[in-house]
């Protein structure tokens, strides 16, 4: 029997090893398969609602909560073990998940985005220029990078709040991880200041166009209303998050071997750019840095003003990597060749391949439950209907908390903020009227439940991409993040109940 080592390098017997992420997802798939035999599938009718966004009328399809109905008694219930003709069954869910969707979303679009982004940044990291520049900047600020941690956390939280940054964090994680490891922190710190920060900003935003704005429009609440309370919530969560990460980073700085990522960070330590940090930056370095900065600016502009999404952003990252490769080859930077660029692209994509596979597998589980189309009979629709009825029977403060918990659990299956809003807000908004809650509070419960659980659910493509960039297994991440998640859940619960108390 082969033994493994823990985060401190101690030998761990094989029978004590945590299950692999793929093993956990397989057991979730077994549970989903069982649910299709235990629960009847149901469906809703949909209707179009029109709301105003940025001065323009926007139409969106949402469910009619009063239209729910089960399949007819004579219809079959439960998935087969194996399906033919491209159907979905327990033994088909991996393939069907991997090939599902379109270039605009999960699974195939997100998987392509992850692989192309990883390849592009593999080229950039192969040159070593960005890491070298960041290390020089840190050295000028004292060398320990202690101010870098809160600064990055604040910036990424603001990006999540303002324009809903999520999948874009994968690329930045690829850049930040080696730098954090080189200055004495770990890859977990890098994921905290990039991805986790974006999700805290996303879930507490007062203006995120993919979350709160859509939910308010569907709920019939004036867009961007209630911003004062939400800005207060964002400030609270961001400050607590910064303090938590600063404390964790300081502990790892003192005792690096205590990190759960100590073993997996060995590769980053091995290729650390620290020895060349003192070298002067030449024209090629500055051209590459300007290309990266200009590329990031191009992406931010595209997302904010042109509504760019996966196809455009992936192509923008590819363009950035291609231009960097051309510059490095033209200037023969550290002997860089076209083959080095190809190797960098291959290695970058390979590093994120496990994360891309998880996205497809997780999508397969959702397909087993019937998918996320409210008009197609599914177990998810049945769960949504009954939970809505249950919440309607509770006192108002408990109903608000119940809405938050439900949105948190439902987010495991429908990670998309806009998709979850379209499915759940048509039910939650009228329910809030019945139990004496404001619809503003129902929207708050939605956004806190939708965003915060993205920090740990393995169905989040952005999370799995960032963990892939950091070479972190999801089980290791869960072992680390659960305490912080409990703190965030407690804070979110207080905020939701507090909103009821102050009649928000």
TAZIKA-V956117 format. One record per residue. RES is the residue in three letters. SS is DSSP state (alpha for helix, beta for strand, coil for the rest). BURIAL is + if it has 24 or more other ideal C-beta (glycine too) atoms within 12 Angstrom, else -. Layout:
BEGIN
RES&SS&BURIAL, RES&SS&BURIAL
END
This chain:
BEGIN
UNK&coil&-, UNK&coil&-, UNK&coil&-, UNK&beta&-, UNK&beta&-, UNK&coil&-, UNK&coil&+, UNK&coil&-, UNK&coil&-, UNK&coil&-, UNK&beta&-, UNK&beta&-, UNK&coil&-, UNK&alpha&-, UNK&alpha&-, UNK&alpha&-, UNK&coil&-, UNK&coil&-, UNK&coil&-, UNK&coil&-, UNK&alpha&+, UNK&alpha&+, UNK&alpha&-, UNK&alpha&+, UNK&alpha&+, UNK&alpha&+, UNK&alpha&-, UNK&alpha&+, UNK&alpha&+, UNK&alpha&-, UNK&alpha&-, UNK&alpha&+, UNK&alpha&+, UNK&alpha&-, UNK&alpha&+, UNK&alpha&+, UNK&alpha&-, UNK&alpha&-, UNK&coil&+, UNK&coil&+, UNK&coil&+, UNK&beta&+, UNK&beta&+, UNK&beta&+, UNK&beta&-, UNK&beta&+, UNK&beta&-, UNK&beta&-, UNK&beta&+, UNK&beta&-, UNK&beta&+, UNK&beta&-, UNK&beta&-, UNK&coil&-, UNK&coil&-, UNK&beta&-, UNK&beta&-, UNK&beta&-, UNK&beta&-, UNK&beta&+, UNK&beta&+, UNK&beta&+, UNK&beta&+, UNK&beta&-, UNK&beta&+, UNK&beta&-, UNK&beta&-, UNK&beta&+, UNK&beta&-, UNK&beta&-, UNK&coil&-, UNK&coil&-, UNK&coil&-, UNK&coil&-, UNK&coil&-, UNK&coil&-, UNK&coil&-, UNK&coil&+, UNK&coil&+, UNK&coil&-, UNK&coil&-, UNK&coil&-, UNK&coil&-, UNK&coil&-, UNK&coil&-, UNK&coil&-, UNK&coil&-, UNK&coil&+, UNK&coil&+, UNK&alpha&+, UNK&alpha&-, UNK&alpha&+, UNK&alpha&+, UNK&alpha&+, UNK&alpha&+, UNK&alpha&+, UNK&alpha&+, UNK&alpha&+, UNK&coil&-, UNK&coil&+, UNK&coil&+, UNK&coil&-, UNK&coil&-, UNK&coil&-, UNK&coil&+, UNK&coil&+, UNK&coil&+, UNK&alpha&+, UNK&alpha&+, UNK&alpha&+, UNK&alpha&+, UNK&alpha&+, UNK&alpha&+, UNK&alpha&+, UNK&alpha&+, UNK&alpha&+, UNK&alpha&+, UNK&alpha&+, UNK&alpha&+, UNK&alpha&+, UNK&alpha&+, UNK&alpha&+, UNK&alpha&+, UNK&alpha&+, UNK&alpha&+, UNK&alpha&+, UNK&alpha&+, UNK&coil&+, UNK&alpha&+, UNK&alpha&+, UNK&alpha&+, UNK&alpha&+, UNK&alpha&+, UNK&alpha&+, UNK&alpha&+, UNK&alpha&+, UNK&alpha&-, UNK&alpha&+, UNK&alpha&-, UNK&alpha&-, UNK&coil&-, UNK&coil&-, UNK&coil&-, UNK&coil&-, UNK&coil&+, UNK&alpha&+, UNK&alpha&-, UNK&alpha&+, UNK&alpha&+, UNK&alpha&+, UNK&alpha&-, UNK&alpha&+, UNK&alpha&+, UNK&alpha&+, UNK&alpha&+, UNK&alpha&+, UNK&alpha&+, UNK&alpha&+, UNK&alpha&+, UNK&alpha&+, UNK&alpha&+, UNK&alpha&+, UNK&alpha&+, UNK&coil&+, UNK&coil&+, UNK&coil&+, UNK&coil&+, UNK&coil&+, UNK&alpha&+, UNK&alpha&+, UNK&alpha&+, UNK&alpha&+, UNK&alpha&+, UNK&alpha&+, UNK&alpha&+, UNK&alpha&+, UNK&alpha&+, UNK&alpha&+, UNK&alpha&+, UNK&alpha&+, UNK&alpha&+, UNK&alpha&+, UNK&coil&+, UNK&coil&+, UNK&coil&+, UNK&coil&+, UNK&alpha&+, UNK&alpha&+, UNK&alpha&+, UNK&alpha&+, UNK&alpha&+, UNK&alpha&+, UNK&alpha&+, UNK&alpha&+, UNK&alpha&+, UNK&alpha&+, UNK&alpha&+, UNK&alpha&+, UNK&alpha&+, UNK&alpha&+, UNK&alpha&+, UNK&alpha&+, UNK&alpha&+, UNK&coil&+, UNK&coil&+, UNK&coil&+, UNK&coil&+, UNK&coil&+, UNK&coil&+, UNK&coil&+, UNK&coil&+, UNK&alpha&+, UNK&alpha&+, UNK&alpha&+, UNK&alpha&+, UNK&alpha&+, UNK&alpha&+, UNK&alpha&+, UNK&alpha&+, UNK&coil&+, UNK&coil&+, UNK&coil&-, UNK&coil&+, UNK&coil&+, UNK&coil&+, UNK&coil&+, UNK&alpha&+, UNK&alpha&-, UNK&alpha&+, UNK&alpha&+, UNK&alpha&-, UNK&alpha&-, UNK&alpha&+, UNK&alpha&+, UNK&alpha&+, UNK&alpha&+, UNK&alpha&+, UNK&alpha&+, UNK&alpha&-, UNK&alpha&+, UNK&alpha&+, UNK&alpha&+, UNK&alpha&-, UNK&alpha&+, UNK&alpha&+, UNK&alpha&+, UNK&alpha&-, UNK&alpha&+, UNK&alpha&+, UNK&alpha&-, UNK&alpha&-, UNK&alpha&+, UNK&alpha&+, UNK&alpha&-, UNK&coil&-, UNK&alpha&+, UNK&alpha&-, UNK&alpha&-, UNK&coil&+, UNK&coil&+, UNK&coil&+, UNK&coil&+, UNK&coil&+, UNK&coil&+, UNK&coil&+, UNK&alpha&-, UNK&alpha&-, UNK&alpha&+, UNK&alpha&+, UNK&alpha&-, UNK&coil&-, UNK&coil&+, UNK&alpha&+, UNK&alpha&+, UNK&alpha&-, UNK&alpha&-, UNK&coil&+, UNK&coil&-, UNK&coil&-, UNK&coil&-, UNK&coil&+, UNK&coil&-, UNK&alpha&-, UNK&alpha&+, UNK&alpha&+, UNK&alpha&-, UNK&alpha&+, UNK&alpha&+, UNK&alpha&+, UNK&alpha&-, UNK&alpha&+, UNK&alpha&+, UNK&alpha&-, UNK&alpha&-, UNK&alpha&+, UNK&alpha&+, UNK&alpha&-, UNK&alpha&+, UNK&alpha&+, UNK&alpha&+, UNK&alpha&-, UNK&alpha&+, UNK&alpha&+, UNK&alpha&-, UNK&alpha&-, UNK&alpha&-, UNK&coil&-, UNK&coil&+, UNK&coil&+, UNK&alpha&+, UNK&alpha&-, UNK&alpha&+, UNK&alpha&+, UNK&alpha&+, UNK&alpha&+, UNK&alpha&+, UNK&alpha&+, UNK&alpha&+, UNK&alpha&+, UNK&alpha&+, UNK&alpha&+, UNK&alpha&+, UNK&alpha&+, UNK&alpha&+, UNK&alpha&+, UNK&alpha&-, UNK&alpha&+, UNK&alpha&+, UNK&alpha&+, UNK&alpha&-, UNK&coil&-, UNK&coil&-, UNK&alpha&+, UNK&alpha&-, UNK&alpha&-, UNK&coil&+, UNK&coil&-, UNK&alpha&-, UNK&alpha&-, UNK&alpha&+, UNK&alpha&+, UNK&alpha&-, UNK&alpha&-, UNK&alpha&+, UNK&alpha&+, UNK&alpha&-, UNK&alpha&+, UNK&alpha&+, UNK&alpha&+, UNK&alpha&-, UNK&alpha&+, UNK&alpha&+, UNK&alpha&+, UNK&alpha&+, UNK&alpha&+, UNK&alpha&+, UNK&alpha&+, UNK&alpha&+, UNK&alpha&+, UNK&alpha&+, UNK&alpha&+, UNK&alpha&+, UNK&alpha&+, UNK&alpha&+, UNK&alpha&+, UNK&alpha&+, UNK&alpha&+, UNK&alpha&+, UNK&coil&+, UNK&coil&+, UNK&coil&+, UNK&coil&+, UNK&coil&+, UNK&coil&+, UNK&coil&+, UNK&coil&-, UNK&coil&+, UNK&beta&+, UNK&alpha&+, UNK&alpha&+, UNK&alpha&+, UNK&alpha&+, UNK&alpha&+, UNK&alpha&+, UNK&alpha&+, UNK&alpha&-, UNK&alpha&+, UNK&alpha&+, UNK&alpha&+, UNK&alpha&-, UNK&alpha&+, UNK&coil&+, UNK&coil&-, UNK&coil&+, UNK&coil&-, UNK&alpha&+, UNK&alpha&+, UNK&alpha&-, UNK&alpha&+, UNK&alpha&+, UNK&alpha&+, UNK&alpha&+, UNK&alpha&+, UNK&alpha&+, UNK&alpha&+, UNK&alpha&+, UNK&alpha&+, UNK&alpha&+, UNK&alpha&+, UNK&alpha&+, UNK&coil&+, UNK&coil&+, UNK&coil&+, UNK&coil&+, UNK&coil&+, UNK&coil&+, UNK&alpha&+, UNK&alpha&+, UNK&alpha&+, UNK&alpha&+, UNK&alpha&+, UNK&alpha&+, UNK&alpha&+, UNK&alpha&+, UNK&alpha&+, UNK&alpha&+, UNK&alpha&+, UNK&alpha&+, UNK&alpha&+, UNK&alpha&+, UNK&alpha&+, UNK&alpha&+, UNK&alpha&-, UNK&alpha&-, UNK&coil&+, UNK&coil&-, UNK&coil&+, UNK&coil&+, UNK&alpha&+, UNK&alpha&+, UNK&alpha&+, UNK&alpha&+, UNK&alpha&+, UNK&alpha&+, UNK&alpha&+, UNK&alpha&+, UNK&alpha&+, UNK&alpha&+, UNK&alpha&+, UNK&alpha&+, UNK&alpha&+, UNK&alpha&+, UNK&alpha&+, UNK&alpha&+, UNK&alpha&+, UNK&coil&+, UNK&coil&+, UNK&coil&+, UNK&coil&+, UNK&coil&+, UNK&alpha&+, UNK&alpha&+, UNK&alpha&+, UNK&alpha&+, UNK&alpha&+, UNK&alpha&+, UNK&alpha&+, UNK&alpha&+, UNK&alpha&+, UNK&coil&+, UNK&coil&+, UNK&coil&+, UNK&coil&+, UNK&alpha&+, UNK&alpha&+, UNK&alpha&+, UNK&alpha&+, UNK&alpha&+, UNK&alpha&-, UNK&alpha&+, UNK&alpha&+, UNK&alpha&-, UNK&alpha&-, UNK&alpha&+, UNK&alpha&+, UNK&alpha&-, UNK&alpha&-, UNK&alpha&+, UNK&alpha&+, UNK&alpha&-, UNK&alpha&+, UNK&alpha&+, UNK&alpha&+, UNK&alpha&+, UNK&alpha&+, UNK&alpha&+, UNK&alpha&+, UNK&alpha&+, UNK&alpha&+, UNK&alpha&+, UNK&alpha&-, UNK&coil&-, UNK&coil&-, UNK&coil&+
END
